[in-house]
């Protein structure tokens, strides 16, 4: 039997920069949660905007993923878009393992998040203040970066320049 090679590479400065760039430039991602009724994974496309503390999304209390996060705050967020050419699986992407924190409107952080959100998603001005919408901060606990063929890395929150606990 052939000896299997570990595909995970030692984390490099270039890997850290690529990972942070994927976070900083992402406008959309795939959010994975656990459905509280069935216990099976549920994935939703969400808009995102990262700041110094990590990714944030704006969710409606009517959505299945919001109900799931309220029941169990564990989530994963996949970021990274395939390029216009070539095999989509050769383009960089990152999966962030995170814990969701709901930001109340009266929290001091809310106004800054709203301003940042609208700078990245100006069309959200139509609904950002609706009563059923709110921000969720995703506190990153770990990440898996696929930088392209043969470029797999495991990263920590510190590797991404993020606080390792709630900001």
C-alpha distance (Angstrom), angle and dihedral (degrees) to the residues before:
residue distance angle dihedral
X1 . . .
X2 3.80 . .
X3 3.78 117.3 .
X4 3.81 110.9 -112.1
X5 3.79 117.4 -128.4
X6 3.80 119.3 -135.4
X7 3.83 105.6 -113.5
X8 3.82 93.6 -156.4
X9 3.79 113.3 100.5
X10 3.81 125.9 -153.6
X11 3.79 109.5 -90.8
X12 3.79 112.9 -99.5
X13 3.79 135.9 -170.1
X14 3.81 88.1 -108.1
X15 3.82 91.7 53.2
X16 3.80 91.1 49.9
X17 3.82 91.1 50.1
X18 3.81 92.8 47.2
X19 3.81 91.2 49.2
X20 3.78 93.8 48.9
X21 3.80 90.5 46.1
X22 3.81 90.9 53.7
X23 3.81 88.8 52.3
X24 3.78 96.2 44.8
X25 3.80 95.9 47.9
X26 3.80 99.5 39.8
X27 3.78 116.0 111.6
X28 3.81 96.3 172.3
X29 3.76 136.6 25.6
X30 3.78 144.9 165.1
X31 3.80 112.6 -97.9
X32 3.81 116.4 -156.9
X33 3.80 120.0 -159.9
X34 3.80 136.6 160.6
X35 3.79 115.0 -102.8
X36 3.83 105.0 -125.8
X37 3.80 94.4 -146.0
X38 3.79 101.3 46.2
X39 3.81 100.5 21.2
X40 3.80 90.7 -135.0
X41 3.80 124.5 125.6
X42 3.79 117.7 -91.4
X43 3.80 122.8 -164.8
X44 3.80 126.1 -159.8
X45 3.77 132.4 179.3
X46 3.81 108.2 -120.7
X47 3.77 136.6 178.4
X48 3.81 113.7 -116.9
X49 3.77 139.2 -169.6
X50 3.79 120.3 -175.6
X51 3.78 125.0 -150.9
X52 3.81 132.4 176.4
X53 3.82 90.7 -68.0
X54 3.81 94.9 49.0
X55 3.78 139.9 -99.7
X56 3.79 124.2 -10.1
X57 3.78 129.5 -171.3
X58 3.78 133.1 -169.1
X59 3.80 112.9 -131.9
X60 3.77 138.7 -178.9
X61 3.79 119.0 -127.8
X62 3.81 85.6 -134.1
X63 3.82 93.8 65.0
X64 3.79 125.6 98.9
X65 3.81 92.7 -129.9
X66 3.81 91.7 54.7
X67 3.81 91.5 52.1
X68 3.81 89.1 47.9
X69 3.83 92.9 50.8
X70 3.81 91.0 49.6
X71 3.81 89.2 53.9
X72 3.82 95.6 42.6
X73 3.83 119.9 7.5
X74 3.81 94.8 -157.5
X75 3.80 113.2 113.3
X76 3.76 145.4 153.6
X77 3.77 125.0 -141.0
X78 3.81 122.0 -159.2
X79 3.81 114.6 -155.7
X80 3.80 130.5 -180.0
X81 3.77 132.9 82.5
X82 3.78 124.5 -135.7
X83 3.76 114.5 -113.5
X84 3.78 124.1 -112.1
X85 3.80 92.3 -99.6
X86 3.75 138.5 38.7
X87 3.77 133.3 22.5
X88 3.84 110.0 -27.4
X89 3.81 89.7 -140.1
X90 3.80 91.9 63.6
X91 3.82 93.2 61.1
X92 3.83 120.0 94.5
X93 3.78 120.8 -95.7
X94 3.77 137.2 164.4
X95 3.78 133.4 -150.9
X96 3.80 113.2 -151.8
X97 3.80 118.7 -157.9
X98 3.78 107.2 -149.6
X99 3.77 150.7 162.5
X100 3.80 117.1 -128.7
X101 3.79 121.3 -127.5
X102 3.81 117.3 -171.7
X103 3.81 112.0 -138.7
X104 3.80 112.4 -141.8
X105 3.80 117.6 -141.5
X106 3.81 90.0 -118.6
X107 3.83 92.0 54.9
X108 3.83 112.3 111.3
X109 3.83 88.5 -126.5
X110 3.82 93.9 58.8
X111 3.81 99.3 81.6
X112 3.82 92.6 48.7
X113 3.81 90.7 47.8
X114 3.81 91.0 49.8
X115 3.82 91.6 50.3
X116 3.81 92.3 47.1
X117 3.81 91.6 45.0
X118 3.79 93.4 52.9
X119 3.81 91.1 48.3
X120 3.82 87.9 59.3
X121 3.82 98.4 32.9
X122 3.82 108.0 28.1
X123 3.83 93.8 168.7
X124 3.82 88.0 63.6
X125 3.82 86.9 76.0
X126 3.81 84.8 88.5
X127 3.83 93.1 66.0
X128 3.81 111.2 7.8
X129 3.81 91.4 103.3
X130 3.81 97.0 45.6
X131 3.82 110.6 124.8
X132 3.81 93.7 -118.9
X133 3.84 94.4 53.6
X134 3.77 125.3 86.8
X135 3.78 142.6 156.0
X136 3.77 124.4 -99.8
X137 3.78 118.9 -162.7
X138 3.79 113.9 -151.8
X139 3.79 110.4 -144.8
X140 3.80 104.3 -151.7
X141 3.80 115.0 -137.3
X142 3.82 98.9 171.7
X143 3.78 141.0 -16.0
X144 3.78 141.5 -149.8
X145 3.80 114.6 -147.9
X146 3.78 122.4 -162.8
X147 3.77 103.1 -169.5
X148 3.80 93.7 179.8
X149 3.78 134.4 -71.3
X150 3.82 110.1 -7.2
X151 3.81 93.3 -1.5
X152 3.82 107.2 110.2
X153 3.81 120.5 150.7
X154 3.80 136.9 173.7
X155 3.79 112.6 -143.3
X156 3.78 137.9 -171.1
X157 3.79 127.8 -140.9
X158 3.81 87.1 -102.9
X159 3.83 90.2 55.2
X160 3.81 86.6 58.3
X161 3.81 93.0 48.2
X162 3.82 90.4 -111.5
X163 3.77 131.1 134.6
X164 3.81 110.5 -100.8
X165 3.78 91.7 -138.2
X166 3.79 137.0 36.9
X167 3.84 110.2 -53.6
